[in-house]
Amino acid sequence: MTRKASIIGGGVIGGGWAARFLLNGWDVSVFDPDPQAERKIGEVLANARRSLPALSDVPIPAEGRLSFAASIAESVEGADYIQESVSERLPLKHRVFAEIQAVAKGVPIGSSTSGFKPSELQEGAADPSTIFVSHPFNPVYLLPLSEIVPSPKSDLQIIENAKEILREIGMFPLHVRKEIDAHIADRFLEAVWREALWLVKDGIATTEEIDEAIRMGFGLRWGQMGLFETYRVAGGEAGMKHFMAQFGPCLQWPWTKLTDVPEFTEELVDLIAGQSDEQSGKYTIRELERIRDQNLIGFLRALKDRNWGAGKVLLDHDKRRSAAFHEAGKTGAGAPLAMAEMQVLPGWIDYNGHMTESRYLFASSETSDAFLRLIGADMDYVAKGHSYYTAETHIMHLGEAKLGDRLTGTLQVLHADEKRLHVFIRILRGDEVVASLEQMLLHVDMKAGRTCPAAPEVLAKLLPIAEAHGSLPRPAAAGRFVGQRK
Ligand SMILES: NC(=O)c1ccc[n+]([C@@H]2O[C@H](COP(=O)([O-])OP(=O)(O)OC[C@H]3O[C@@H](n4cnc5c(N)ncnc54)[C@H](O)[C@@H]3O)[C@@H](O)[C@H]2O)c1
């Protein structure tokens, strides 16, 4: 049964939560008194639809239903999870919790607060045990982290349930064991932000130079290994102890400004805003958001290929979805399976500005690889000596994909038995089929170098899909020979 999330406060962060729940198949009800809320959420959702599906290699659930409630009571009615993301003012958050708890009893209430401790949020609440911090990062629909901070009054079962819900929507709940102002990540960011403000104020560096210092170097390291693992490597073979002995003493030197904060005079604000305009004013905020999202997808996919850091969270999420897909018997009965989302990149283009021929095959193999993972014929299976090999491909070019086009690869099983897998792949731009590929794959024992029956657990997943696809209309192009008239 579709579950319901209630999102109270639909700004930048609430919109991101709404998009993440919706695209993971939950129904979402938003309450926000701002008359612009619907438009703003629509824009966040458009960005999320454009980016989030590109991280998945298994069929994603049908999008949930989005509704806008006229009151908090209406929004939380029947909700399985509530996320509060109203403006960062404690009395406002207290009022909101009181309204929520007047109707919703025992439901987890996560707060997106960047700064308040859970015990502060719980003050005066009818039931403090259900209120906790669930602090996400922008864009919530792409970044997995949410810091989960309970207080001693929290119900630990509610916390565990909430963490499980976050995993289900592809997030990484980081359990912060001791409550503290601004949790873990923002304390860290505050220190960096303070230091950066001093560097600008003291005329050492511009906003752009500071950003280059981050994104050309240590920012890339942080994104994949964080701080301690990076420093461990920096210590060389002698490791962490050596690193600390070597660089520890310089922490005593007065390099940093510690907790001194430059005064936010008009002059400093103008200086920073002016430099920022010069650095990034050529883009609108929406353009910057899209650039950010596409870059994040590239990073995240690279990490996913390596089963590392945030990429590991994506792989775990795919595994859950794949298990849910098979358990629910959702064998794609009503339609071919949408297996891959891609974008035509500059390196995919030929001298005519069209997607080059080999990339149609690439798009097709991305689609069939994702399908093979779905049925359990994944890299572990290959490592054990079995695989599907492509024996034959017939490709029809029906349209011209161009730079930047978003493509979806769908797969329909035409026939499958113990050794053979006959598929029809469509590469779509929106609803238009730009190419179709018919393929015969054979299951092989790689060591023996000959075909053999697929493992029973693979067949147990493949054959129900083949049976369900048997009721789909056979594609007109299936079985065509080269040169056949249309
Ligand atoms: N912006 C970030 O990067 C970021 C990151 C993590 C967490 N947060 C936290 O998320 C929360 C929201 O921040 P934001 O950046 O989305 O702010 P925002 O200003 O974009 O959105 C806040 C929304 O709350 C709505 N609101 C105000 N009163 C309300 C009420 N009584 N009921 C329902 N909605 C109400 C406003 O209309 C507005 O749309 C804050 O607690 C903030 O600390 C922000």
The ligand as an ORCA input file, in Angstrom:
! r2SCAN-3c Opt
* xyz 0 1
  N      18.636     25.879      3.186
  C      19.439     24.924      3.569
  O      20.493     24.694      2.963
  C      19.071     24.046      4.745
  C      19.728     22.806      4.864
  C      19.328     21.924      5.868
  C      18.330     22.280      6.756
  N      17.719     23.502      6.645
  C      16.634     23.800      7.606
  O      15.395     23.557      6.956
  C      14.375     24.433      7.469
  C      13.746     25.202      6.317
  O      14.762     25.921      5.646
  P      14.620     26.410      4.112
  O      15.993     26.750      3.664
  O      13.803     25.436      3.334
  O      13.797     27.759      4.322
  P      12.754     28.456      3.323
  O      12.639     29.854      3.795
  O      13.150     28.191      1.895
  O      11.399     27.673      3.614
  C      10.684     27.768      4.800
  C       9.228     27.592      4.435
  O       8.459     27.484      5.639
  C       7.193     28.069      5.360
  N       6.474     28.349      6.600
  C       6.581     29.390      7.454
  N       5.689     29.251      8.459
  C       5.014     28.095      8.247
  C       3.973     27.400      8.950
  N       3.446     27.890     10.059
  N       3.538     26.229      8.445
  C       4.060     25.721      7.310
  N       5.028     26.353      6.613
  C       5.507     27.512      7.079
  C       7.559     29.318      4.565
  O       6.421     29.813      3.848
  C       8.654     28.795      3.652
  O       8.150     28.327      2.400
  C      15.071     25.316      8.503
  O      14.866     24.767      9.776
  C      16.554     25.217      8.120
  O      17.410     25.405      9.221
  C      18.050     24.379      5.642
*
